[in-house]
Amino acid sequence: TQQLLLEGLRHTDELRQLLDSVCASEDALQAAPQLPAQEPPRTEIERLVLVALEIPRTPTDLLDDLTFADLDILKTVELLLAKGLLRRVLDRLGS
């Protein structure tokens, strides 16, 4: 039981760190208006993240809207940002 609790805490910590590194909570993510001439999305999750981010969404909204595991979504977002397929939209909420 203690092993499961520790694993859960590690998972939560990794999720929080990844969320912070991807985008500030008040900012949004959006698919790049013109996709670079790189390889197209390979996986279903990459494709669905790009479709969902055709309009700007906060990372939290994205996690709520997709049915994949939060950690998988955030790792995909991180990968797509690195490839230039996503961009950050600062202060979408106007705060």
C-alpha positions in Angstrom: 0.0 0.0 0.0 2.8 2.4 0.9 4.5 1.6 -2.5 1.3 2.7 -4.3 1.0 5.9 -2.3 4.6 6.8 -3.1 4.1 6.0 -6.8 1.0 8.2 -6.8 2.9 11.1 -5.2 5.7 10.7 -7.7 3.2 10.8 -10.6 1.4 13.9 -9.2 4.8 15.6 -8.7 5.8 14.8 -12.3 2.5 16.0 -13.6 2.7 19.3 -11.7 6.3 20.0 -12.9 5.4 19.2 -16.5 2.3 21.4 -16.4 4.4 24.3 -15.1 7.1 23.8 -17.8 4.5 23.7 -20.6 2.7 26.9 -20.0 1.7 29.3 -17.2 -1.8 28.5 -16.0 -3.3 31.9 -17.2 -1.7 31.5 -20.6 -3.0 29.3 -23.4 -1.7 26.9 -26.1 -2.6 27.0 -29.7 -1.6 25.0 -32.8 0.9 26.9 -34.9 -0.9 28.8 -37.6 1.5 27.5 -40.2 2.8 24.1 -39.4 6.5 23.7 -40.1 7.6 21.4 -42.9 8.3 18.6 -40.5 6.8 15.2 -40.3 3.1 15.1 -39.7 1.7 13.9 -36.3 2.4 10.2 -35.9 0.1 9.2 -33.1 -3.6 9.6 -32.4 -2.9 11.7 -29.3 -0.7 14.1 -31.3 -3.4 14.5 -33.9 -6.1 15.1 -31.3 -4.0 17.6 -29.3 -3.4 19.6 -32.5 -7.1 19.5 -33.4 -8.2 20.5 -29.9 -5.7 23.4 -30.0 -6.9 24.9 -33.2 -8.5 27.4 -30.8 -6.5 28.6 -27.8 -7.0 26.6 -24.6 -5.3 26.7 -21.3 -3.4 23.5 -20.4 -6.1 22.7 -17.8 -8.9 23.0 -20.4 -7.0 20.7 -22.7 -6.6 18.1 -20.0 -10.3 18.3 -19.2 -11.3 18.0 -22.9 -9.2 15.0 -23.9 -9.7 11.5 -22.6 -6.1 10.5 -22.5 -4.1 10.3 -19.3 -3.0 13.8 -18.2 0.7 12.9 -18.1 0.5 11.5 -21.7 -1.2 14.7 -22.9 1.4 17.0 -21.3 4.3 14.9 -22.6 2.7 15.2 -26.1 2.3 19.0 -25.7 5.9 19.3 -24.7 7.0 17.3 -27.8 4.7 19.3 -30.1 6.1 22.6 -28.6 9.6 21.4 -29.2 8.7 20.5 -32.9 7.2 23.9 -33.4 3.7 22.5 -34.0 2.3 24.4 -31.0 2.8 27.9 -29.7 2.1 29.6 -26.4 -0.5 32.4 -26.4 0.3 34.7 -23.5 -2.4 35.8 -21.0 -5.4 34.5 -23.0 -7.7 35.5 -20.1 -6.6 39.1 -20.1 -5.5 39.1 -16.5 
